[in-house]
């Protein structure tokens, strides 16, 4: 096994809250300086969460899907970026959603990752806006794309 081996699986809130929070705190709060009060909300308890784990079962990435169809809180630890973790998280989330849901999906992408989401079929909609002080673009994909 090498140091780029990882798995992606569903995670259950609150049992795995610590692992999910570890990744999001490091990426959003520490690295991107998102205020703690904006990062944590009451939506986690009702969301579908996916968790990426390295070969030692340590959390390295996460994403959540709200019942409204909003994908968010996608984060990959810096040392794991560029190794397919984000693609694996989003691919699994889209596969799960297509099997179990017919709601249109959307997300608010940080502008530097718009191209990442576009390769999955997400389309930019509307004007750029700031969220937590970071420039974002709303992107959408239909349930049958």
N, C-alpha and C positions, 0 to 999 in steps of 0.2 A: 504494500500500500504506500502511496506517495503523499506528499503534503498538499496535493490539490484534490484529493478524494473527499467528496462530501455527499450528503443525502439531503433531500427535501421531503418533509412530511408535514401533516397537519399538526397543529399544536393547540392545546386546550387551555383557555383562560378560565380560572385563575391558577390551575395546577402548574402551568409552565410560564407564568407571568414573569418570573425572575429572568429566565432565559431571553424572553422577548424584550423585556425592558433593558437588559444588558446591551443588546445590539442597538436598540433605538436611542438609548442614552448616549452611547459612545458616538454614534453617527450624528444624530440631530442636536442633542443638547451640548455635547462637548465639542465636536468638530464644527458643526454649522451654527452653533450659538443660538439655537431655537430656545426661547424661554420655556422652562419646565412647565409652567402653567398652560402653555399652548400645546405642548407635546402630549400631555396626558388628559384624557377625557373619559366620559362614562360609556363610550361606544365600544371599547375593547371587550367588555363582557359579553356583547352580543354579536361580535364579528367572527368571521372565519379567519383564522390565522394560519400561516404556513411558516415553518422554521427550517432553515438550512443549518446542518450540523457538520462539523469536520470529522475526520476519521477517529478522533478522540472523543466524539460526542459533545464538543463545545459549540455553542451557538455562534454562527458567522453571518447569518442573514435572516431577514424576516419581511413579510408583507401581510396586509390584512385586507379583507373585503367586507364592506358594510352591506346590510340588507338592502340599502338603496341602490346598490350597484357600484358604489364608489370604492375604487382600489386606492389604497394609501399606505402610508408608513412603511414604504418599501425601503429597506436599508441593508447594505452589505458592508461589513467591516473593511476598512481601507486595504488591509493586507490581502484580502480575498477578491478585490475588484479586478476585472479583466480575466477572471478564471471561469466564467460561465455561471456563477452563482445567481446573479440577477436574472439571466435568461432562464435558468432552471426554475426559479421561484415563479416568474411570470408565466412560463409555459404550463407549469402544474396548476397554477391558479386558473388560467383560462380553460384548461382541460376540465377541471373540476366544475367550473361555472357552466360550461356548455352541457355537461351531463345532467346537472341538477337545477338549472335555472334558465329562464328566458328573458331576464331583465338586461337592458342595455347597460354596458359598463362604461365608466368614465373615471378619470383621474385628473389631478392637478400636478402636472409634471414640472419639475424645476427645469428652466430653459436649457441647461446644459445636457439634459438627458431626453429631450424631445425626440431626437433621432433614434434613440434606443427603443422608445415606445412605438414609434412609427414603423419600425421593422416588424412589429407584431400586428400591424393593421390599424393602430390608433390614429385618428385624424384630429389635427388641431382645430379648435373651435373658439371663436371670440378673440378678444383682446388679451394681451399679456396683463398680469396683475401681480401684486405683491401679497405674499402670505408668509407670516413670521419674518418679514423683512427680506424675503427671497423672491426673486422674479419667477413666476410660474405661467404655464400655459394649460388651459383646460384641453383635454383630449378625450375622444369618445371612440367606442367600437361597438357595433351591434352584436347581439347575442349569437347571431348565426354567421358572423364573419370567420 
